[in-house]
């Protein structure tokens, strides 16, 4: 296990800077996911840690040792690639032991290391096969096994499940997390899949255009997004957001969305008249009952999408498109006008100008 410390890290291609002063601390044995949209810099950041991409500025330290100038093979870091990067002319056993051969490890020591990793990954029956004779999930395990036999201090995974079907992705998520816990190795995982990041990680790092927007435990980032970007990116369907104005009524803070007034659970430090963005997640909306005294949102239903376990309703609250997600079957039809409500503790408020969280 090892700690990873990234300080004021920069990456530029000519005059175009793609990673901007990134600071990040990763503890021993921690599973950290880098998540963001395509082109946000997450794979570039991972490759810089691996030593596969030159650093423009800043430092990367492994257990307190700066490794900026250390060759990739000497960093004690193993990387699992999206496309597996297996040698087609080598058997499973030869692929898994290849990195040890490069390090001039004795043949007598390679075989037991490969066998141990194969047993751990359920690959023992396939050691004599070639990659073309394996399924996608088996190839992914071989790529993981090749990393494991090196016994590195840090594992790097670059979108390793993106080539697998949905059912196999779920299985492999569980296997990777279980394996990481068993080995106790520090693991940095790049993904664009929120479910992977939320279910597997001790900590998620949300990236946007080469900058870190928020770092935290998955549920903390979900429950209290730091800004509009994180709020709109984390969660599926995305958070409903409304342009609004902050007002004061009876000594309490409220927001006005068109003609709708919504009370906030706590007093906002922002002044009355501030332009804000009000947010509430689709899964936190529910049908309002008669006489319900809480905030009521009139919702014009445009489209009803049954997904099996859930029902998604697309429509409008005021003039703004919105989505509501329900468990079960509430019997709502397209064209209906219904009223929704939500627990005020599930409201989110952001400054319109800066995008930063207010409540």
PELINMO-V301416 format. One record per pair of residues at least 12 apart in sequence whose C-alpha atoms are under 8 Angstrom apart, sorted by the first residue. I is the first residue (numbers start at 1). GAP is how many residues later the second one is. If there is no record, write none. Layout:
# PELINMO-V301416
i: {I;I}
gap: {GAP;GAP}
This chain:
# PELINMO-V301416
i: {1;1;1;1;1;1;1;1;2;2;2;2;2;2;2;2;2;3;3;3;3;3;3;3;3;3;4;4;4;4;4;4;4;4;4;5;5;5;5;5;5;5;5;5;5;6;6;6;6;6;6;6;6;7;7;7;7;7;7;7;8;8;8;8;8;8;8;9;9;9;9;9;9;9;9;9;10;10;10;10;10;11;11;11;11;12;18;18;18;19;19;19;19;19;20;20;21;21;22;22;22;27;28;28;29;29;29;29;29;30;30;30;30;30;31;31;31;31;31;31;31;31;31;32;32;32;32;32;32;32;32;33;33;33;33;33;33;33;33;33;34;34;34;34;34;34;34;34;34;35;35;35;35;35;35;35;35;35;35;36;36;36;36;36;36;37;37;37;38;39;40;40;40;40;40;41;41;41;41;42;42;42;43;43;46;46;46;46;50;50;50;50;50;50;51;51;51;51;51;52;55;76;76;76;77;77;77;77;77;78;78;78;78;78;78;78;79;79;79;79;79;80;80;80;80;80;80;80;80;81;81;81;81;81;82;82;82;82;82;82;82;83;83;84;84;84;84;85;86;86;86;87;88;88;88;89;90;90;91;91;91;91;91;92;92;92;92;92;92;92;93;93;93;95;95;96;96;96;96;96;96;96;97;97;97;97;97;97;98;99;99;100;100;113;114;114;117;117;117;118;121;121;123;123;123;136;136;137;137;137;140;140;152;153;153;154;154;154;154;155;155;155;155;156;156;156;157;157;157;157;158;158;158;159;159;159;159;173;173;174;177;194;194;197;198;198;199;201;201;202;202;203;203;203;203;204;204;204;204;206;213;213;213;213;214;214;221;222;222;224;225;226;226;227;227;227;227;228;228;228;228;228;229;235;237;237;238;238;239;239;239;239;240;240;240;240;240;240;240;241;241;241;241;241;242;242;242;242;242;243;243;243;243;243;243;244;244;244;244;244;244;244;245;245;245;245;245;245;246;246;246;246;246;246;246;247;247;247;247;248;252;252;252;253;253;253;255;257;258;259;260;260;261;262;263;263;264;264;265;265;265;266;268;268;269;270;274;275;275;275;276;276;276;276;276;277;277;277;277;277;278;278;278;278;279;279;279;280;280;280;281;281;282;282;282;282;283;283;283;284;284;284;284;284;285;285;285;285;285;285;286;286;286;286;286;287;287;287;287;288;288;288;294;294;294;295;295;295;296;296;296;296;297;297;297;297;298;298;298;298;298;298;299;299;299;299;299;299;299;299;300;300;300;300;300;300;300;301;301;301;301;301;301;301;301;301;301;302;302;302;302;302;302;303;303;303;303;304;304;304;309;309;310;310;310;310;310;311;311;311;311;311;312;312;312;313;347}
gap: {27;28;151;152;153;183;184;185;25;26;27;60;61;151;152;183;184;22;23;24;25;26;59;60;61;183;21;22;23;24;56;57;58;59;60;18;19;20;21;54;55;56;57;58;59;16;17;18;19;52;53;54;55;14;15;16;17;51;52;53;12;13;14;15;49;50;51;12;13;14;46;47;48;49;50;51;12;45;46;47;48;43;44;45;46;44;23;191;192;22;26;190;191;192;190;191;37;190;188;189;190;159;157;158;152;155;156;157;158;155;156;157;172;173;149;155;156;157;158;169;170;171;172;155;156;157;169;170;171;172;173;155;156;157;158;164;168;170;171;172;154;155;156;157;163;170;171;172;173;155;156;157;158;159;162;169;170;171;172;155;156;170;171;172;197;155;170;171;154;170;167;168;169;170;171;166;167;168;169;148;165;168;115;147;110;112;142;144;22;25;27;28;29;106;17;19;20;21;24;20;13;76;77;78;75;76;77;78;79;69;70;72;74;76;77;78;68;76;77;78;79;63;64;67;75;76;77;78;80;62;76;77;78;79;75;76;77;78;79;80;81;77;80;55;56;59;76;58;45;53;57;44;42;43;44;41;40;41;36;37;38;39;40;34;35;36;37;38;39;50;21;34;35;47;51;18;46;47;49;50;51;53;13;14;16;17;49;52;48;47;51;49;50;36;31;35;28;31;32;27;20;24;15;18;19;27;28;27;31;35;20;21;33;32;33;31;32;33;34;30;31;32;33;31;32;33;30;31;32;33;31;32;33;30;31;32;33;23;27;26;23;40;41;21;20;21;19;16;17;15;16;12;13;14;15;12;13;14;17;24;13;14;16;17;12;16;13;12;13;124;132;130;131;123;128;129;130;49;122;127;128;129;126;46;45;86;43;44;40;41;42;43;39;40;41;42;81;82;83;36;37;38;39;81;15;35;36;37;78;14;32;33;34;35;109;12;13;14;31;32;33;34;12;27;28;29;30;31;24;25;26;27;28;29;30;24;25;26;27;24;12;14;15;13;14;15;23;61;60;59;37;58;34;33;32;81;80;83;79;80;82;93;90;91;89;88;77;76;77;78;73;74;75;76;77;72;73;74;75;78;69;70;71;72;68;69;70;66;67;68;43;65;40;41;42;43;41;42;43;40;41;58;59;62;39;40;41;55;56;57;38;40;54;55;56;51;52;53;54;51;52;53;47;48;49;46;47;49;43;44;45;46;20;42;43;44;19;20;39;40;41;42;16;17;18;19;38;39;40;41;15;16;17;35;36;37;38;12;13;14;15;32;33;34;35;36;37;12;13;14;32;33;34;12;30;31;32;28;29;30;18;19;15;16;17;18;19;14;15;16;17;18;12;13;14;12;12}
